[in-house]
Amino acid sequence: MKQKPAVALYVAAAFLCVTTLAAQRAAAPVHAGRLSAAGTAALAQQLTESVRRGDAPGVAALVVDREGVLFEGAAGQLDIARGTPMPANAIFSIASMTKPVTSVAIMMLMEAGKLRLDDPVSKYLDGYDKLQVISTFNDKDASYTTRPARKTMTIRHLLAHTSGIGYSFTNPIEFALVNKTRKGEWELPLLDEPGDKWNYSASTRVLGFIVEKVTGASLERWYQEHLFGPLGMVDTSYAVVPGKQARVPTQYTRFTGTMAPLAVQPIPSAPTPPIRGDGGLYSTVQDYGRFVRMLLNDGALGSVRILSPASVKMMGENQIGAIFVERQPDANKERTRPFPLGAGKDKFGLGFQIAANDPAVKGYRSPGSLSWAGIFNTEFWVDPVRHIGGVHMMQLLPFYDDGAIRALRGFEETVYTHVQ
């Protein structure tokens, strides 16, 4: 079926599809102490404008502080063809926003004495005791030579993405090798010596293996019992039950320059292996906002303590030394544009990118803020200086699409203009 011009469909409805707490109740109480009525209106208008410009078919967003929700809203459409408005409680595929959850789980196991951050990965998983590093690579036929790794890969390397593992959608060598061998990135020789270089990677997939090995439980079961249940994240899972699937947005691509739906993939109604530590979760801005609030509150949300303040502090400290978060290329251009913001200046902690003190981005999140994202352009940040956090979600490829980043940064700028 021929796709109708998407912009005409969702721009016409954009102003009708803004949803704030005046129309829909939040998962946590809104308090207006730090955000005026004018600020709330400005944020709602910003979401509307981002859809009207054609930045995204639909978007949902949330702003929190330590006490609760400051703003919740949505604009645009959950499904263009059906004309379904985007609800504020839409359930998004959050992809790599799964990674911070797995990183927190590792820190919980560390606090429980089940592991140490500088333990060798080989202590828990077979095949990591004799690692090889690629020394030469032939672009023409993807042939390569290797040498033995001089350093031992540790859990800390995995958390900091300095393990030497890569990702095929960003790294040209991994892209060629995964296509040739059909192996996962974690099964291939390393791109770099552990600790030498920052590469966004499948490291957190390996952390997920470690969580399952140490706990004897699946990630879904352990996360529900120890994270999602205690934090009240009622819509977060590796599956979406049938009664909730109407809240899952259609995924779109702008790779060819025109908005078009991606090929429909079945939404799992029950968690189905392989369950991944580096992706696969579904969640809402409300649920992820509770995760953000836990971090803002030094590891606790209400009477529930997930981590100690010391562990949260450690997660937000530079773990990569003198090196920096590097700009990742677009090896698979259908999936991504080069990313992330802050490349060449930001550091990385234990599962989070750490914003540098960069005068060029004054007016956005504070230096020291933590963040990460998912490939369908779901994003969050945690600002421990201003004690606020933001969650901004859409379902659009490529990752770091110009419109998606314009929508995110516009929302963030509006937040910092109006939050006291």
VEXKE-102613 format. One line per 10 residues: number of its first residue (from 1); their letters; for each residue x, y, z of C-alpha. Coordinates in steps of 0.1 Angstrom, whole numbers, always signed. Layout:
N
NUM	A	X/Y/Z  ...
***
This chain:
420
1	MKQKPAVALY	+0/+0/+0  +13/+34/-9  +23/+56/+20  +5/+89/+22  +27/+119/+28  +34/+115/+65  +41/+152/+73  +7/+162/+60  -10/+136/+82  +7/+143/+115
11	VAAAFLCVTT	+13/+180/+112  -24/+186/+107  -31/+167/+139  -1/+179/+159  -19/+206/+179  -47/+182/+187  -25/+155/+200  -6/+172/+228  -13/+154/+261  -4/+168/+294
21	LAAQRAAAPV	-14/+159/+329  -44/+181/+326  -58/+153/+304  -40/+123/+317  -28/+113/+351  +8/+107/+358  +24/+77/+375  +37/+101/+401  +22/+133/+415  +30/+165/+397
31	HAGRLSAAGT	+42/+194/+418  +45/+229/+404  +71/+243/+428  +99/+243/+402  +79/+248/+370  +54/+276/+365  +22/+273/+344  +40/+293/+317  +69/+267/+318  +44/+238/+315
41	AALAQQLTES	+28/+255/+285  +62/+262/+269  +72/+225/+272  +39/+214/+257  +43/+239/+229  +78/+227/+222  +66/+191/+218  +39/+203/+195  +63/+224/+174  +87/+195/+170
51	VRRGDAPGVA	+60/+174/+155  +46/+203/+134  +81/+208/+119  +82/+171/+110  +110/+162/+134  +91/+131/+145  +57/+115/+139  +51/+115/+177  +69/+121/+209  +64/+116/+247
61	ALVVDREGVL	+84/+134/+273  +88/+137/+310  +107/+160/+335  +113/+149/+370  +131/+161/+401  +138/+142/+433  +103/+147/+447  +83/+137/+416  +71/+147/+381  +74/+183/+370
71	FEGAAGQLDI	+60/+178/+335  +45/+150/+314  +34/+154/+278  +30/+139/+244  +24/+152/+209  +18/+138/+174  +7/+103/+166  +13/+68/+178  +4/+55/+143  +1/+78/+113
81	ARGTPMPANA	-20/+56/+91  -46/+51/+118  -45/+86/+130  -40/+74/+166  -28/+102/+190  +4/+96/+209  -6/+90/+245  +17/+101/+273  +19/+65/+286  +29/+50/+252
91	IFSIASMTKP	+51/+19/+256  +83/+24/+236  +110/+0/+225  +138/+16/+244  +166/-6/+230  +200/+5/+245  +183/+24/+273  +183/-12/+287  +220/-8/+292  +218/+15/+323
101	VTSVAIMMLM	+194/-10/+339  +219/-38/+334  +247/-16/+347  +227/-8/+379  +220/-46/+383  +258/-52/+382  +263/-26/+409  +236/-42/+430  +254/-75/+427  +287/-59/+436
111	EAGKLRLDDP	+271/-44/+468  +257/-79/+476  +292/-93/+474  +285/-114/+444  +312/-99/+422  +338/-72/+421  +343/-46/+394  +379/-56/+387  +371/-93/+385  +382/-109/+352
121	VSKYLDGYDK	+352/-116/+329  +367/-151/+326  +359/-157/+362  +322/-159/+353  +321/-168/+316  +340/-193/+295  +360/-182/+265  +373/-149/+279  +406/-162/+293  +425/-163/+259
131	LQVISTFNDK	+413/-132/+241  +426/-122/+207  +430/-86/+194  +427/-78/+157  +461/-66/+145  +455/-64/+107  +423/-62/+87  +416/-64/+50  +386/-43/+39  +382/-61/+6
141	DASYTTRPAR	+375/-96/+20  +372/-91/+58  +402/-113/+64  +423/-104/+94  +452/-115/+117  +452/-114/+155  +476/-114/+184  +470/-124/+220  +455/-97/+243  +481/-83/+267
151	KTMTIRHLLA	+455/-72/+293  +427/-90/+311  +391/-79/+303  +373/-69/+335  +337/-61/+345  +348/-25/+349  +359/-25/+312  +325/-38/+302  +307/-11/+322  +329/+16/+307
161	HTSGIGYSFT	+328/+4/+271  +365/+0/+271  +365/-38/+268  +377/-38/+231  +343/-52/+219  +325/-31/+193  +291/-29/+176  +285/-38/+139  +261/-9/+132  +288/+17/+142
171	NPIEFALVNK	+322/+0/+135  +331/-9/+99  +353/-38/+109  +326/-53/+131  +300/-46/+104  +320/-67/+79  +329/-94/+104  +293/-99/+117  +280/-100/+81  +307/-125/+71
181	TRKGEWELPL	+306/-148/+102  +271/-143/+115  +286/-142/+150  +278/-117/+177  +303/-89/+184  +312/-104/+218  +322/-137/+200  +347/-120/+177  +383/-109/+183  +386/-76/+201
191	LDEPGDKWNY	+390/-44/+182  +414/-29/+208  +433/-39/+239  +410/-38/+270  +412/-3/+286  +429/+14/+257  +400/+29/+238  +363/+38/+242  +340/+20/+217  +303/+18/+220
201	SASTRVLGFI	+297/-19/+221  +280/-51/+230  +298/-50/+263  +265/-48/+282  +253/-79/+264  +282/-97/+282  +272/-80/+315  +237/-95/+310  +253/-129/+307  +271/-123/+340
211	VEKVTGASLE	+239/-112/+358  +222/-144/+347  +253/-165/+357  +256/-150/+391  +219/-149/+400  +208/-181/+383  +177/-162/+370  +167/-148/+336  +172/-110/+332  +134/-105/+330
221	RWYQEHLFGP	+127/-124/+362  +156/-108/+382  +149/-72/+370  +112/-76/+378  +119/-88/+413  +148/-65/+422  +143/-34/+401  +111/-29/+382  +87/-42/+409  +103/-23/+438
231	LGMVDTSYAV	+105/+9/+417  +69/+7/+405  +79/+4/+369  +47/-13/+359  +50/-11/+321  +87/-21/+318  +95/-56/+305  +111/-76/+277  +75/-81/+265  +42/-63/+262
241	VPGKQARVPT	+11/-82/+273  -17/-82/+247  -39/-58/+266  -12/-31/+265  +1/-36/+229  -23/-9/+216  +0/+16/+234  +31/+6/+214  +40/+32/+187  +46/+23/+151
251	QYTRFTGTMA	+83/+26/+142  +93/+48/+113  +124/+55/+92  +135/+86/+75  +166/+70/+59  +154/+77/+23  +143/+113/+32  +106/+105/+34  +89/+92/+66  +78/+56/+62
261	PLAVQPIPSA	+69/+28/+86  +94/+1/+92  +85/-35/+84  +62/-46/+112  +79/-68/+138  +58/-89/+162  +57/-75/+197  +65/-103/+221  +36/-109/+245  +59/-130/+268
271	PTPPIRGDGG	+96/-127/+273  +114/-148/+247  +150/-158/+248  +176/-146/+240  +170/-119/+266  +197/-93/+263  +214/-71/+288  +221/-45/+261  +187/-40/+246  +152/-54/+243
281	LYSTVQDYGR	+132/-36/+270  +99/-18/+265  +91/+11/+288  +73/+44/+292  +85/+78/+300  +68/+75/+334  +85/+42/+343  +119/+54/+331  +113/+86/+350  +111/+66/+382
291	FVRMLLNDGA	+145/+50/+374  +159/+85/+368  +144/+97/+401  +161/+67/+419  +195/+79/+406  +187/+116/+415  +179/+104/+450  +213/+86/+454  +199/+52/+448  +166/+53/+466
301	LGSVRILSPA	+130/+60/+456  +107/+66/+485  +113/+38/+510  +129/+16/+484  +167/+16/+482  +183/+1/+451  +219/+12/+455  +240/+30/+481  +249/+67/+475  +285/+56/+472
311	SVKMMGENQI	+277/+33/+442  +256/+59/+425  +285/+84/+429  +309/+59/+415  +287/+53/+384  +289/+90/+377  +327/+93/+379  +352/+91/+351  +361/+55/+346  +381/+59/+313
321	GAIFVERQPD	+410/+80/+325  +427/+103/+299  +407/+90/+269  +373/+104/+258  +340/+92/+245  +347/+90/+207  +325/+99/+178  +310/+66/+165  +307/+63/+127  +276/+52/+108
331	ANKERTRPFP	+287/+18/+95  +251/+9/+89  +235/+41/+76  +200/+27/+78  +204/+24/+115  +224/+54/+126  +241/+87/+120  +274/+94/+137  +270/+99/+174  +270/+109/+203
341	LGAGKDKFGL	+267/+145/+214  +297/+154/+235  +321/+131/+216  +357/+141/+220  +350/+159/+253  +327/+138/+275  +339/+110/+297  +322/+77/+306  +313/+62/+340  +299/+28/+349
351	GFQIAANDPA	+271/+26/+323  +266/+63/+317  +281/+91/+295  +292/+120/+316  +287/+156/+303  +319/+177/+301  +321/+213/+312  +317/+227/+276  +308/+264/+273  +295/+257/+238
361	VKGYRSPGSL	+265/+238/+252  +256/+262/+280  +219/+262/+287  +216/+225/+285  +223/+197/+311  +249/+206/+337  +285/+193/+335  +286/+159/+353  +251/+149/+340  +246/+113/+331
371	SWAGIFNTEF	+229/+101/+300  +224/+75/+273  +199/+66/+246  +182/+39/+225  +186/+34/+188  +150/+45/+180  +158/+79/+194  +147/+74/+230  +169/+95/+253  +173/+104/+290
381	WVDPVRHIGG	+195/+125/+312  +202/+128/+349  +214/+162/+362  +229/+158/+397  +237/+195/+399  +202/+209/+392  +186/+178/+406  +164/+172/+376  +161/+146/+349  +145/+143/+315
391	VHMMQLLPFY	+131/+115/+294  +123/+120/+257  +110/+92/+235  +101/+86/+199  +103/+56/+175  +123/+68/+145  +154/+57/+126  +182/+65/+119  +195/+70/+154  +207/+107/+157
401	DDGAIRALRG	+186/+117/+128  +188/+155/+125  +151/+160/+133  +152/+137/+163  +182/+155/+178  +166/+189/+171  +135/+177/+190  +156/+164/+219  +178/+195/+222  +148/+218/+218
411	FEETVYTHVQ	+130/+200/+247  +161/+201/+269  +167/+238/+262  +131/+246/+271  +134/+226/+303  +165/+246/+315  +149/+279/+305  +119/+273/+327  +127/+250/+356  +137/+269/+387
***
